[in-house]
Amino acid sequence: MKKISLLGALAAVALTFSCTRDPYAGLEAGLADDLRANIEAADSSNRAQLLDALTRVPKDQHEGMAFLIAYMPEGDRDTLTADFLLQEVDWAYKARETFPWAAALPDSVFYNDVLPYASMNERREPWRAMFWEKLYPLVDSTADVRAALDTINKQLQHLVKVEYNTKRRKPHQSPGESMEIGMASCSGLSILLCDALRTMGIPARIAGTPLWVSKEGNHNWVEVWLDGQWYFTEYYPTPALNHSWFLERAGKADKSDPIYWMYATSWKPTGLHFPMVWNHKNHNVPGIDVTDFYIDLYNAQMAEAKNGAPVAIRAFKSKEGGRSSADRVAQDIRVVDANGKMVAAGKTAGPTADMNDYLTLYLPFGQSLRAEFTDADGAVHSTAFSTPKQAEADKQPTTTDVELFID
């Protein structure tokens, strides 16, 4: 009896399709073939949902919906409902109709880096309506995409009230999961920022590495597409795009081993997968090798800065205390020479910064220097150190580690 009912239901769905719209009509041949193949590969219990989304979607959104379903991963094509897909696609097209920068996007960029409802294997949830309510009032009168990006980047953390914390429940939290507990890893923070930007029609994707060449763990961040090219930024923004604490490490990537490469996510398959360190066996997220971009960018910035000896400076609560994220202190630091003349200055990373984030300054080679700060009582705390002699040609100088303590 159940078998007959199921066949009857499928027949009814098929009749509905035949009376409305051919889900493959009007599509470019390659896209239509990929779409048909992915629907046929879906669990039989969910194929009707995918076809329903394709036939109910407005005509001007049909190609976008087809792209989304054609390249969705296995777990999604077996479970996502037509209502979920229709809602998320409609919000994405609303952004395209609302913002001039989104309207000007090539279809290929809009489909691959604005339209998708997920970046990696995070929990699937309808986040666009929530982000729209929070962010639209901030950018509704903005015509410049860079101004919109800057506003979102600076305000998002205050709107969602999520901070970096290694005590988060899992690395790849969805926006809802991160907002529920107010904390996230670099991956969760990147998902938050990426989804927020996509909601406002700004193309965004996750980038990252499974392992720094220095063996200091992994990291994820966000890339945004502006004026025909990709730039990088983070949940905690720096004053300018393409500048961050991790660029030095990214720029020293070892191209001979893929574990040290820099990757970016893609919705459409690329022949490469984006590595997720929390699930090494999951190859469902397409990836793009962007290592050369970071190497070239790092070399260009180093040449512009005329190089120097790298010095990593961290500030902690006490010398006898721990060295965990919670023990770190954000402190304004100055570096002075033997005569007390200031050579450089900066601010150390505090407890909410990424664990791999620390103040790195490029200082003169072969000098005796002192890192110091003045506390609220006017007392000066300092640590003396020496920078190494200039490295041989084509060799990277060794990083000097300096620690300061509040107590």
Secondary structure by P-SEA (a helix, b strand, c coil): caaaaaaaaaaaaaaaaaacccccccccaaaaaaaaaaaaacccccaaaaaaaaaaccccaaaaaaaaaacccccccccccaaaaaaaaaaaaaaaacccccccccaaaaaccccccccccccccccaaaaaaaccccccccccaaaaaaaaaaccccccbbbbbcccccccccaaaaaacccccaaaaaaaaaaaaaaaccbbbbbbbcccccccccccbbbbbcccbbbbbccccccccccccaaaaaaaccccccccbbbbbbcccccbbbbbccccccccbbbbbaaaaaaaaaaaaaaaacccbbbbbbbccccccccccccccccbbbbbcccccccccccccccccccccccccccccbbbbbbbbbcccccccccccccccccccccccbbbbbbbbcc
